[in-house]
Amino acid sequence: MAIATSDGDAAGRHSNRSLRDCLMTAHVIVTDEAATRVVRLRRPEKKNAITQEMFRAISDAIDKAQNNPKIRCLIITGGSGVFTAGNDIEDLLAQGTSTGETPPASDLVKLLYSLAHNVKPIIAAVDGVAMGIGTTMLFHCDYVLASKTALFSTPFSNFGLVPEGASSLLMPRTMGHQRAFAMLVMGRTMSADDARVAGFVNTVVAPGHAEVEAHKVAREICALPAEAVAISRRLIRLPPEDVTRRIEQENHLFSERMRSTEAIGAFKAFMARTKA
């Protein structure tokens, strides 16, 4: 994916922010604003559905923050109105659902590894739909803000698939077996208020205000002693090897399911509906 520096128009749109270290891709914009790295998904025409290139860009932004002492915190946001509709279906299908060989590790898995090994606090600002990876990635984040319009969904079973993103480990740990079963197995959606009660959303805000409030939280975190934050964060999280072990297990089963009769039929039906 090509990378270009921001132009004058972009500088004007973000005039109140530091853009001295701004990278722009086609659908992911990464800016360092004071001590916070902000990763913005920008593919509104596809509800921020994430392609393999976008997964690589997000992963790269996280990885390059790890050894940068100037970056104290990260924010992931989809902007106003939508977080992400999840994995881009056409991009996912391009990996193959009917071949006999197991596909190589996807860029989604690389992103998940980046999240599992990340040592900097991550804040998620969710406004609108958060589907699939849009929900499961939140369980790797440390603080989640959601607007009243946020809607969380993990419809894996609907497509004949299984959970990904270590969600089968992290979701029950956060909100209990029954709620995790309803989302991961039954494919039920959850509102912002219900997500806050379930424990994976910290604060519910007015529509359009998630990113603004995320910056306030980031400033609060960045004002704390850095080493104390890093050590405390490490103590309250599962060891990265536990998370990556589950990521690998899920990815193996997910790859198998992608070639199953159930999944192939579900994807064909979905593509037929979208083209109708």
C-alpha positions as CSV (number, residue, x, y, z in Angstrom):
1,M,0.0,0.0,0.0
2,A,1.4,3.4,-1.0
3,I,2.2,5.8,1.8
4,A,2.2,9.6,1.3
5,T,2.6,12.6,3.6
6,S,-0.5,14.7,4.4
7,D,-1.3,17.5,2.0
8,G,-2.5,21.0,2.7
9,D,-6.2,20.0,3.0
10,A,-5.4,17.3,5.5
11,A,-3.3,19.8,7.5
12,G,-6.3,22.2,7.5
13,R,-8.7,19.5,8.7
14,H,-6.4,18.7,11.6
15,S,-5.0,22.2,12.3
16,N,-5.3,21.7,16.0
17,R,-3.2,18.6,16.0
18,S,0.5,17.8,15.5
19,L,1.1,16.4,12.0
20,R,4.8,16.3,12.0
21,D,4.7,12.5,11.9
22,C,1.7,11.8,9.8
23,L,1.4,8.9,7.4
24,M,-1.6,8.4,5.1
25,T,-2.6,5.3,3.3
26,A,-5.6,4.8,1.0
27,H,-7.9,3.7,3.9
28,V,-5.9,4.0,7.1
29,I,-4.5,7.3,8.4
30,V,-1.9,7.3,11.2
31,T,-1.0,10.5,13.1
32,D,1.1,11.2,16.1
33,E,-0.8,13.8,18.1
34,A,1.3,14.9,21.1
35,A,2.1,11.6,22.9
36,T,-0.7,9.6,21.3
37,R,-0.7,7.6,18.0
38,V,-4.1,7.7,16.4
39,V,-5.1,5.1,13.9
40,R,-8.1,6.1,11.8
41,L,-10.0,3.8,9.5
42,R,-11.2,5.7,6.5
43,R,-13.2,3.7,4.1
44,P,-16.7,5.1,4.6
45,E,-18.1,3.8,1.3
46,K,-17.6,0.3,2.6
47,K,-18.4,1.0,6.2
48,N,-14.7,0.8,7.0
49,A,-14.6,-2.9,6.0
50,I,-11.0,-4.0,6.6
51,T,-8.9,-5.4,3.7
52,Q,-5.6,-7.3,4.1
53,E,-3.7,-4.1,3.2
54,M,-5.5,-2.2,5.9
55,F,-4.7,-5.0,8.5
56,R,-1.0,-4.6,7.5
57,A,-1.2,-0.8,7.9
58,I,-2.8,-1.0,11.4
59,S,-0.3,-3.7,12.5
60,D,2.6,-1.6,11.3
61,A,1.3,1.5,13.2
62,I,1.1,-0.5,16.4
63,D,4.5,-2.3,15.9
64,K,6.4,0.9,15.2
65,A,5.0,2.5,18.4
66,Q,6.5,-0.2,20.6
67,N,10.0,1.2,20.8
68,N,9.1,4.8,20.4
69,P,9.3,6.5,23.9
70,K,7.5,9.5,22.6
71,I,4.3,7.4,22.0
72,R,2.6,6.8,25.3
73,C,-0.8,5.7,24.1
74,L,-2.7,4.6,21.0
75,I,-6.3,5.3,19.8
76,I,-8.1,3.2,17.2
77,T,-11.1,4.9,15.6
78,G,-13.4,4.6,12.6
79,G,-14.4,8.2,12.7
80,S,-18.0,9.4,13.1
81,G,-20.9,7.1,12.2
82,V,-19.1,3.7,11.8
83,F,-16.3,1.8,13.5
84,T,-15.9,-1.1,11.0
85,A,-18.1,-3.6,9.3
86,G,-15.4,-6.1,9.9
87,N,-13.4,-8.2,7.5
88,D,-13.9,-7.2,3.9
89,I,-15.9,-10.2,2.6
90,E,-14.5,-10.1,-1.0
91,D,-11.0,-9.8,0.4
92,L,-11.6,-12.7,2.7
93,L,-13.0,-14.9,0.0
94,A,-9.9,-14.2,-2.2
95,Q,-8.0,-16.2,0.3
96,G,-10.0,-19.2,-0.9
97,T,-12.8,-21.2,0.6
98,S,-12.6,-24.4,-1.5
99,T,-8.9,-25.2,-2.0
100,G,-7.5,-28.2,-0.3
101,E,-4.5,-26.4,1.1
102,T,-4.4,-24.4,4.4
103,P,-3.9,-20.8,3.5
104,P,-0.9,-18.9,5.0
105,A,-1.4,-16.7,8.0
106,S,-3.5,-13.8,7.0
107,D,-2.6,-10.2,7.7
108,L,-5.5,-10.2,10.2
109,V,-3.5,-12.8,12.2
110,K,-0.4,-10.5,12.0
111,L,-2.5,-7.7,13.4
112,L,-3.8,-9.9,16.2
113,Y,-0.2,-10.8,17.1
114,S,0.7,-7.0,17.2
115,L,-2.2,-6.5,19.6
116,A,-1.2,-9.4,21.8
117,H,2.4,-8.2,22.1
118,N,1.6,-4.5,22.3
119,V,2.9,-2.8,25.5
120,K,1.2,0.6,25.1
121,P,-2.3,1.4,26.4
122,I,-4.8,1.2,23.5
123,I,-8.1,3.2,23.5
124,A,-10.9,2.3,21.1
125,A,-13.4,5.0,20.0
126,V,-16.4,3.2,18.6
127,D,-19.2,5.2,16.8
128,G,-21.7,3.0,14.9
129,V,-21.4,-0.6,13.8
130,A,-18.6,-2.8,15.1
131,M,-18.9,-6.2,13.4
132,G,-16.6,-9.3,13.6
133,I,-13.0,-8.1,14.1
134,G,-14.5,-4.7,14.9
135,T,-15.8,-6.2,18.1
136,T,-13.2,-8.9,18.9
137,M,-10.3,-6.4,18.6
138,L,-11.9,-4.4,21.4
139,F,-11.0,-7.1,23.9
140,H,-7.3,-6.4,23.2
141,C,-7.9,-2.7,24.1
142,D,-7.5,-1.2,27.5
143,Y,-10.2,1.4,27.4
144,V,-13.3,1.5,25.1
145,L,-15.6,4.4,24.5
146,A,-18.8,3.8,22.5
147,S,-21.4,6.2,21.2
148,K,-25.1,5.6,21.8
149,T,-25.3,4.4,18.2
150,A,-22.6,1.7,18.6
151,L,-23.8,-1.8,17.8
152,F,-21.6,-4.8,18.4
153,S,-21.9,-8.1,16.5
154,T,-19.8,-11.3,15.9
155,P,-21.9,-13.3,13.4
156,F,-19.3,-16.1,12.9
157,S,-21.8,-19.0,13.2
158,N,-24.1,-17.3,10.7
159,F,-21.3,-17.8,8.1
160,G,-20.4,-21.3,9.2
161,L,-17.3,-20.0,10.9
162,V,-15.8,-20.0,14.4
163,P,-14.5,-17.1,16.6
164,E,-11.3,-15.4,15.9
165,G,-9.0,-12.8,17.5
166,A,-8.7,-14.9,20.7
167,S,-12.3,-13.9,21.4
168,S,-13.1,-17.4,22.6
169,L,-10.6,-16.8,25.4
170,L,-11.0,-13.1,26.1
171,M,-14.8,-12.6,25.8
172,P,-15.9,-15.2,28.4
173,R,-13.1,-13.9,30.7
174,T,-14.5,-10.3,30.4
175,M,-18.3,-10.8,30.4
176,G,-19.0,-14.4,31.3
177,H,-19.8,-17.6,29.5
178,Q,-23.5,-16.9,28.8
179,R,-23.0,-13.4,27.3
180,A,-20.1,-14.7,25.2
181,F,-22.2,-17.7,24.0
182,A,-25.0,-15.4,22.9
183,M,-22.6,-13.2,20.9
184,L,-20.0,-15.7,19.6
185,V,-22.3,-18.7,18.9
186,M,-25.8,-17.3,18.5
187,G,-24.6,-14.2,16.7
188,R,-26.7,-11.8,18.8
189,T,-25.9,-8.1,18.6
190,M,-25.3,-5.9,21.7
191,S,-26.0,-2.2,22.2
192,A,-23.6,0.2,23.7
193,D,-25.4,0.3,27.0
194,D,-25.5,-3.5,27.1
195,A,-21.8,-3.6,26.3
196,R,-21.1,-1.3,29.2
197,V,-23.0,-3.6,31.5
198,A,-21.2,-6.6,30.1
199,G,-17.9,-5.0,30.9
200,F,-16.1,-4.4,27.6
201,V,-17.2,-0.8,27.2
202,N,-16.0,1.8,29.8
203,T,-18.1,4.8,28.8
204,V,-21.1,5.5,26.5
205,V,-21.1,9.0,24.9
206,A,-23.2,11.0,22.6
207,P,-23.1,10.1,18.8
208,G,-20.1,11.7,17.2
209,H,-18.2,12.3,20.4
210,A,-16.3,9.0,20.9
211,E,-13.0,10.2,19.4
212,V,-13.1,13.5,21.2
213,E,-13.6,11.7,24.5
214,A,-10.9,9.2,23.6
215,H,-8.4,12.0,23.4
216,K,-9.4,13.1,26.9
217,V,-8.7,9.6,28.2
218,A,-5.4,9.5,26.3
219,R,-4.3,12.7,27.9
220,E,-5.2,11.3,31.3
221,I,-3.2,8.2,30.7
222,C,-0.2,10.1,29.3
223,A,0.0,12.3,32.4
224,L,0.6,9.2,34.6
225,P,4.1,7.9,35.3
226,A,5.0,5.8,32.2
227,E,6.8,2.9,34.0
228,A,4.0,2.5,36.6
229,V,1.4,2.3,33.8
230,A,3.4,-0.2,31.8
231,I,4.0,-2.5,34.8
232,S,0.4,-2.3,36.1
233,R,-1.0,-2.9,32.6
234,R,1.2,-6.0,32.2
235,L,0.1,-7.4,35.6
236,I,-3.7,-7.2,34.8
237,R,-3.5,-8.7,31.3
238,L,-3.1,-12.3,30.3
239,P,0.4,-13.3,29.2
240,P,0.9,-12.7,25.5
241,E,1.8,-16.3,24.9
242,D,-1.6,-17.4,26.3
243,V,-3.4,-15.1,23.8
244,T,-1.3,-16.0,20.8
245,R,-1.8,-19.7,21.6
246,R,-5.5,-19.2,21.3
247,I,-5.1,-17.1,18.2
248,E,-3.3,-19.9,16.5
249,Q,-5.9,-22.5,17.6
250,E,-8.8,-20.4,16.3
251,N,-7.0,-19.5,13.1
252,H,-6.4,-23.2,12.3
253,L,-10.1,-24.0,12.9
254,F,-11.2,-20.9,11.1
255,S,-9.2,-21.9,8.0
256,E,-10.7,-25.3,8.1
257,R,-14.2,-23.9,8.4
258,M,-13.6,-21.5,5.4
259,R,-13.5,-24.6,3.2
260,S,-16.5,-26.2,4.8
261,T,-19.8,-26.8,2.9
262,E,-21.6,-24.6,5.5
263,A,-19.3,-21.7,5.0
264,I,-19.2,-21.9,1.2
265,G,-23.0,-22.0,1.1
266,A,-23.3,-19.1,3.6
267,F,-20.9,-16.9,1.6
268,K,-22.6,-17.7,-1.7
269,A,-26.0,-16.7,-0.2
270,F,-24.5,-13.5,1.2
271,M,-22.9,-12.5,-2.1
272,A,-26.2,-13.2,-3.9
273,R,-28.0,-10.9,-1.5
274,T,-25.6,-8.1,-1.9
275,K,-25.7,-8.3,-5.7
276,A,-29.5,-8.5,-5.8
